[in-house]
Structures are given as structure tokens and as C-alpha cells.
Amino acid sequence: MMSVLSAGVVTAVGHRVAETAASVASGICRYRATKLIGTRPKPIVAAPVLPLGPDLEGAVRGMRLARPALAECVGSGAGEGGRMALILCTRHRAFPMPPPPRLSLFDDLERLDQAWRPLVELVCAELEQVHGIVVAPEHRIELARGQAGGLAALSLAEELLASGAVERCLVGGVEGACEARTLEWLDLRAAIDAPGAPAIVSGDAAAFVLLGPERPERVGLEGSFRPGTTEPGGALAAAALDLVERARARGIRVSTLLCDLNGERRRALAHSVAMLRAFGPDVPARSEPVGSFGDVGAAWGSVALALGAHLAARAGQAVLCMGSSYDERPAQELAAASVRAATEMLGHTAAAVDTGSVRREGPVAPASTTEVLVQGQGDLHASALLTPPSRGSREATEGT
């Protein structure tokens, strides 16, 4: 169990946690037509954070989103002092579906991927130069795991805090999906995958939550994640049920679900299975913030944690957040990607790659959670449980 010390959020409907929470609760929607023409042909609809235009791309866009969220989260000085780790969640390293051949518009997608690579170092520079917080190189972790990354990262954060390696852990997520090339690619993919169906509405967002050891006067937090299974919804159901059973054992009833439903049929099926298995016929009230600020991809987990902590602190509700990441690359490419990711993030020596398995030489990561998450291989499903602080505590409502 951990505690939420503070949080910061930027979305299309708010540049602070309270603003975004109020907008979502009020049903405010910031979908808008962009100047980009899609395959229908109609203007592509998205939920950008204004005034960022679609021409601003890569880590530059990411930092424009991250900067105010960081300031809200750590600028208050919540939990100040002591060693801190950074776990930053980003989109999958490779686009899961290659563009059609001879389509020159997408020849530079690899360059766009490269343009996002400096984001972790830029966030660390912002923390040091603006907020006076130095994150040691060994405590800088990037999880390129998409939507479930921010929720799955909690297991890694808890291990770092429990080991005494750090005293605080900053978990964040940044997604700048409203950049031109990403929007055009996603629009094309929707046209190929489901002709005639509406494309997913992508959104910009950044969010950070600062975590520390368990304190009764703060919002409590614990997470659970599972790798994907062949059974639709099975892994997400297992992660959710794990936390629901822990809550029931302590006499806590989940009041609200925060879901990452975005219009995909597979995601709707997985959530339906998970909710029925975890709660049976007594499913709590469900909130789907994507309807306000769009599908925010890799930022979803951190955004959900910040909104959940706000609900838990202000309304005294126990909140369950759920998220899924789908990795559609072929098995051979997945295996190669896991070796590359481990090599880049942890300094491992890559060895042979077999379809469906990976053999490695060199040092092994000290924690299995690190190994599973950082490799970036396959589908990932995760949940997080946020519980209200002890009654009568004022301090709990100040940071979140």
C-alpha cells in the first residue's frame, strides 16, 4: 500500500486536477474538428490541449503538456525531500500496424518515434532546473506500455519504495496524440480496420502523481496488473478482482469505476467481463472520462490516478481504475522489441531472439516486476484501487 502525496493533470477540459474532475463530472466535452482532412474525407476530430496546434510534435509537444502538470504536482512541495524515482509512461515504441506500401505520407513515422525519445531526460531536466529535484539516472524509468502503463507502474513504484531505494516515486504519463502525423496515421488505421466506423477520438494529456509510503491521513493506493491472455477480458478481470477482494477484506466498498473505454469493441468486451467477475450484478457507478477529453493513450493511467485520488479525498469514495494496452506486433517483432527495450532501459546485453521467447545474456534485472513491465512485450491489463484517508484528516485533502 502507498499514499498519494500530490497530483497534477492537463487535459483538453482542464489544466489542473480539480478543473478536469469538475469538467468530467459535468459532462463537458472538448472534441473539435482539426484542420486535417481524413480518409472519409472529413476533418479529423480530436481533443487537443489548446493552444497546441497539430504541427507541434514529439518531445517538444510532450514537454508543453507535461510542464504545467509537473508544476501542479511537485510545485506545491508535497512530500518534499528525500530521494525520488521517476516512472514515465509513454506510447508503444513501434506503431502496431505498418502503413500501406508506397504511401509516402508515413515514410517518416520512425523519425516521429525518435522525436519522442528525449522526453524522459527533458522531464528530469525540468524537475532539476525548475523544481530543484534531482532524479538519479538509475531511478529514471520509461515504460513504453501505452494505456495500462501508468496503472501497472504502481507495482514497480511500490517495490522501489519498499526497498528503501527511494523515499518518493513520481509516476507520470504523457500523450501528444493530437500531433498531425499521429492523427493521420490513426485515421488511416481506422479506415482500414473498420471501414465506415468512426475513428477513435484521440486526446492530448499529461498527468503526474507523487507517491510515498502508506500514511493514514493520505489517500491510499495499490495496484495490480496481468499480462494478456487468450480469454477476452480474463487478465483485466483478474487484476480488478485482486484489488476488489483486498478492499472487501478491509470492509471497503468500491463506489466508482474509472474506465478507459474509447469505442473499441475488444476494450468494451474486456471491461464487461472484468466488471461482472469483480462485482457480479452489483456494479458500481461508472465514469468514462474519454467522452470528455478523448483517448489519451499513455497518459490514461496517471490521469485516472489523479482523478481517482481527487474523488477519494474530496468525496470519501473508494475508486477502482482500469486500463488495457494492446500490442499487435507479430511475435518475432515483439521478442526483438523486448530485448531492445531491456537493453536501452536497463543496460542489458542482447543475445539470441526466438519467435515467442527471448534468451538474454548479461546482468539480470533485480526485480521481476521491472523485467515484466520494461520489456514491453505483449498485451497488458492493470487496475488501481484508491481508498479515502482516515476521517477527519485535513492534510489528505490538500495534496490531491
N, C-alpha and C positions, 0 to 999 in steps of 0.2 A: 504494500500500500504506500502511496505517495501523497503529497499535498500540492495543490495548485497555489503558487505564490502570487502570480500575476498573469495577465494575458493581453495581447494586442491583436487587432484584426483590421484588415482593409478589404472591402468588397465593393461591388457596384452599388450597394444600397447603404453603405455606411463606412466611415473611416475610423471608427472606434468600435469596441465590443458592444457598448450599450446602444449605439446607433444601429448597428447591424441587427442586434437582437430585437429592437423595437420595430424595425422595418419588416423583419421576417414575421414577427407576431401579428403585424398589421396587414400582412399580405401584399406589401408593396413589391412591385416587380420592375426591374430596370433592364428588361430586354429592349434592344433597339436595332434597327436596320443599319448596317455599316455601308460604307461606300464601295465595298467589294461585291461583285456580281458572281453568284454561284452557278452551279450546273443546271438549275431548274429551267430557265435562268431568272433568278430573282436576287435581290440583295441578300447577302448573308446576315442572319440575325445573330447577335451575340450580346454579352453583358459585360462590356469593358468598364474598367475603372477610369472615369474621366478625370483629367483631360488627355489621357494617354491615347494616341492615335495608333492605327494598325501598323504604321511604318516603324515604330519603335520596337525593337526585337531583342531577344537574347537576354544576357545577364544585365544589360543596361535597363531593360524593361523590368526585369526581376527586382533590381535594387530600388527602382522608383516605387514599386509596390511594397517592398519589404521595409523600407526606411521608416515610414510612419507607424507601421505595426511594431517594429522593434522599439521605437521611441515610447509607444504606449506601454509596452510590456516591461522593458527594463529601465526606462527613463524615470519611473517612479521610485526606483531604488529598492523595490520589494525584494526581500531576502538578500540584501546587499552583503558582499564579502564572501570570501572563500573561492575555492577552485570551481570552475564551471565547464561543463561539456556542452557542445552544440551538436544536435542531430537535425540535419536539414533534409527534408523530404522533397524530392524533385520527380519530374516525369520519367518514364522509362527511357533508358538510354537510346534505344532504337525505335523508330516508328514501327508498329506491329505489322503493317501491310505495305509492301513496296509499291511505289507508284507504277502505273502502266508504262511499258516501254515507249521510248521516243516522245515522252511528254516533258519537254524541256523546262516547263514551269517548276518542276520538282527536282531538277538536277542538283540544286544546292541545299537540299534538306540536311545533308551531312554537315554542311557549314553552319546551318542554323543550330543543329545539335551541339556543335563545337562552341557556338556563341553563348550557350548557356553554361558551359563548363566552369567558368571562373566564379560562379555565384557564391559558393561556399567561402572562398577566400575574400570576396567582396563583403559578405556579411560579417566575417571575422574582423576585417579592417574597420567597418562601421562601428562594431562593438568596441574596438580598442580606441579608435580616434575620437569618437563622439561620446561614448558612454564610459570609457575608462575600464572596460572589461577585457582582459586578455584570456583567450582560449588557447591552451597549449595545442600544438599540432597533433599530438596523439589523442586529443579529445575532440577532434573535428571529424564528424562522420556524416557522409552523404548517403541517403537511402533513395536510390532511383527506383522506387517501387510504386509510383502512381498513387491512386486514391486511397488505398489502405495503408500507405506508408506511415502517415502520422499517428495512426492508432496502433499499428504494430510496433512502432518505435518505443512505446511505453515499456515493453518488456525489457528492451535494451537499456532504457533510462533507469529502470528500477534496479537492474544489475549493477550499473555504474554507481548509483547512489549507495546501494547496499555494500558494495566492495570497499567504499571509502575512498575511491579514486578521485571522486569529485563531491562537492557539497551541494551543488545545484546543477540542474540539467535544463537547457533551453531546447525545447522541441519545436521546430518550425516547419512550415511548408509554403512554397511559393509556386504559383502557376500563372504564366502570362499567355494563356491560350488565345487571347484576342489579338495577337500579332498576325500580320497578313498571311504569311506562308503557312502557319499552322491552321488558321481558319480555312484557307483554300484547300489544304490537304484533307481536313476533316469533312469538308463539304463534299469533296470528290469521293471520299471513302463511303459516306452515307449513300451517295448516288449509286455506287457500285454494289454495296452490301444489301441495300433495301430500296430498290428503285421506287420512287413515288412516295416513300415515307419521309416525314420531316427529319431533318438532321438534328443532332443533339445541339442544344444551345450552350456554347462554351462561355466561360466567365473568367475574368481576372480575379486574383485574390492573393493575399499573403496573411499569414497568421503565425503567432508565436505564443507558447505557454511556458512559463518558468516553473519548474518543478523542484521540490525539495522533499526531505524525509517527512514521514507522516506527522501531522500536528492536528490535534482535535479541533482547534479553532479555525482551521482552514478546510476548504473543500477537499474531500478525499478522492483519490483517483487510482484505478487499477485497470490493467489491460489484458487482453488475451488474443492470440492470433493462431491461425491454422493455415498450412499450405492447401492449395486447391485439391479437390478430389473429383472423381468422375461423376459422383452423385450431385445433381444440381442442388445448390443450397446447403449441402451437407457440412462443408467446412465452416461456412458462416454461422450455421445453426449451432455447431459445436462450440465456436468461440463465444457466441452470445449466451448459450445455456450455461457455460462455465461461470460467467460472471453473474447471471441471474441466480444460480444456485448459491453462490457465495453471498449474495445480497440476502436471499431468503434465510440463510443460516444465521444472519445477524439481525433478522427481523426487519429488513428494509424492503420496501416495495417500490419497484421502478414505476415512475409516473409518466415519463415521456421518452419517446424514441426519436433520435435524430438519424435520418436515413439519407443515403446518397443516391436515391432513385433519380434517374435522369432521362427516362423514356426507353432505355434498353430493355428488351424482353427478358434476357438472361438475368439481369440485375433484379428486375421485378420478381422473377421466379425465385431467385435465391433469398430475397428478403421475405417473401411469403412463407417459404419453408422454415426459415430461421425464426420468424415471429410465432408461427404455430407451434414449433417444437419447444421454444423457450417459454411461451406464455399460455399455450393452449387457447381456449376461447376467450380468455381474459387479457386481450392485447391492450397495452397502454395507449394513450394518445400519441399520435404520430405526427412529427414535424418533418417537412420536406423542403429545406431551405433552397434547394436547387431551383425551385419555382420563383425565387426572388432574385438570386444573383447568378444563376447559371451553374453549369457543371464546372467546378473549379479544380478538377483533376487532383494533382499532387498536393494542393493546399487544403483539400477537404478535411483530412484528419485533424489538422491543427485548428481549422475554422470550427469544426464540430466540438472539439475540446473546449475552445474558448467560449462558444455559445452555451455549451452544457455546464461549464463552471459558473457562468453568469446566472443560469436558471437555478442551479443548486444553491448558490449563495443568496440570491435575491428572493426566490420563491420557496426555498426549502425542499426542492424536489430532487429525487434520485433520477438521474438521466442515463440512458444507455445510448451510446453512439455506435453506428455500424458502417463499415465500408468494405468495398471489394476492389481488387485490382486484377485485371485480366491481361495475361501475357500471351499473345497469339503467335509468337515466333515459332518456327519449326524446332524440333528437339535438338538438332545439331547446332543450330544457332543459339539456342538457349544455353546449351552446355558451354559453348565458346564464350558467351556473354558472361556467364558466372565466373569463369576463370579471369576474364579481363577485369571484371568489377573487383574481384578479390585482390588481384594484382595491383590495381590502381589505389584502392581504398586502404588495404592492409599491408601492402608491400610483399605479398606472396610471390613465389616463383611458379609460373605456369608450367604445367607438364603436358601430358597427353590428354586429348579430348575424345571421348567416345560418345556416340549418339545415346542420349538418355542418361549418361553418367559422366562424372568428372573425376579424373585422377590428378592429384596435385603433389608436388614436391616442395620442400622448403618448410618454413615455420608455419604452424597451425594457429589459427585464431584461438585466444584463450577462452572464449565464451561461445557456446553453441548457438546462442541467440544471435550473436554478431554474425556468425557464419551463415546462418539461415537467411537473415534479413539482408545483409550486404551483398550476397551473391547475386540477388536479383533474378532468381530463376523460377519461372512458373507463376501460376495464379497465387494470390494472397488474399485472405479474408481476415478481418480483425474487428474487434469490438472494444469499447471502453466504458467503464462504469464510473460515474461521478456522483458522490454522495454528499449531502449537506453537512456543514460543520456543526459542531456542538451548539445547542440552543443558547441564545443569549450572548453569543460572541459577536462583538462589533468588528474586530480585526478581520474576520473572514470576509466581510462584505466590501472591504476597502480595496483589495488587490485584484478582484476578478469582476 
